[in-house]
């Protein structure tokens, strides 16, 4: 199972973060994860967090995401930072 850090669980206020900070926060909350097992997708030309994907082996262990997913992340979230929207 994946533990979602407090700041990312139904945030009351929108906040800005970077790709590196988001991944570091999730890795800190999930000691079995490595940053290469996480892929972020953004929307709005890279302005908004859309989703976070976690890659697993068939056995259920976190593994590095494919080069294709990582390439899509670079295209999708190419800005310096992005907005994590609040939950209304």
matplotlib code that plots the C-alpha trace (Angstrom):
import matplotlib.pyplot as plt

x = [0.0, 1.0, 0.9, -0.3, 1.5, -0.7, -0.2, -1.6, -4.7, -7.6, -5.8, -7.9, -5.8, -4.1, -0.3, 2.7, 5.4, 8.1, 8.5, 11.5, 9.7, 6.6, 8.6, 10.8, 7.8, 6.2, 9.5, 9.9, 6.4, 7.0, 10.4, 10.1, 9.7, 12.4, 11.9, 12.2, 9.1, 7.0, 5.8, 3.8, 1.3, 0.3, -2.5, -3.0, 0.3, 2.2, 0.5, -1.6, -0.9, -3.2, -2.0, 0.8, 1.5, 3.5, 5.1, 5.1, 6.4, 4.0, 5.0, 3.9, 7.2, 7.9, 10.1, 11.5, 8.9, 9.5, 11.4, 8.2, 6.4, 9.3, 9.5, 5.7, 6.4, 9.0, 6.6, 3.6, 5.3, 8.1, 7.6, 9.6, 6.7, 3.0, -0.2, -1.7, -5.4, -7.5, -10.4, -13.7]
y = [0.0, 3.6, 6.2, 9.6, 12.4, 14.7, 17.7, 15.8, 14.3, 16.6, 19.9, 22.8, 25.3, 25.0, 25.0, 25.0, 22.4, 21.0, 17.6, 16.9, 18.0, 16.0, 12.8, 13.4, 13.8, 10.5, 8.7, 10.0, 8.7, 5.3, 3.9, 1.0, 3.5, 5.1, 8.3, 6.3, 4.3, 7.5, 9.3, 12.5, 13.7, 17.4, 19.1, 22.7, 22.8, 21.7, 24.1, 21.6, 18.2, 15.7, 12.4, 10.4, 6.9, 4.3, 1.5, -2.1, -5.4, -8.3, -9.5, -6.1, -4.6, -1.0, -0.8, 1.9, 3.2, 2.7, 5.2, 5.9, 6.9, 9.0, 10.7, 11.5, 13.0, 15.3, 16.5, 16.8, 18.5, 20.5, 23.7, 24.7, 24.1, 23.2, 23.8, 21.1, 22.1, 22.2, 19.9, 21.7]
z = [0.0, -0.6, 2.2, 0.9, 2.7, 4.8, 2.5, -0.5, 1.2, 0.4, 0.7, 1.9, 0.1, -3.3, -3.1, -5.5, -5.5, -7.7, -9.2, -7.0, -3.8, -4.6, -5.2, -2.1, 0.0, -1.2, -0.8, 2.7, 3.6, 1.9, 2.7, 0.1, -2.8, -4.9, -6.9, -10.2, -9.3, -9.4, -12.5, -12.3, -14.9, -15.2, -17.0, -18.3, -20.2, -17.0, -14.6, -12.5, -10.9, -12.6, -11.1, -9.6, -10.9, -8.9, -10.9, -9.5, -10.6, -11.1, -7.6, -6.1, -5.4, -6.5, -9.6, -11.9, -14.3, -18.0, -20.1, -22.0, -18.8, -17.7, -21.1, -20.8, -17.4, -18.8, -21.5, -19.2, -16.2, -17.9, -15.9, -12.8, -10.5, -10.7, -8.6, -6.4, -6.4, -3.3, -2.7, -2.7]

ax = plt.figure().add_subplot(projection="3d")
ax.plot(x, y, z, "-o")
ax.set_aspect("equal")
plt.show()
